[in-house]
């Protein structure tokens, strides 16, 4: 038996778009869609890290391809743990 991948989604409008609703039953056997509950900041803590990474690496810049985004993020030299430690100071 092949494991079914789980796709974790937040409550962004595009994750619940009208165009996606007809596709959900069709692909339910191929993957499981798991929606995060409303007001769950601990479950979506990676969002704070992404916010910091975007501010430090990508603010006011245009990237023609994904490679440029990845290089900019690497240049910040911030690991995930460091980003989360930096952001968690605000919430302690």
Secondary structure, DSSP 8 states (H G I E B T S, - for coil): ----EEEEE-S-GGGG-HHHHHHHHHHTTTEEEEE--SS-TTTTTHHHHHHHHHHHHTTT---SSHHHHHHHHHHHT--HHHHHHHHHGGG-
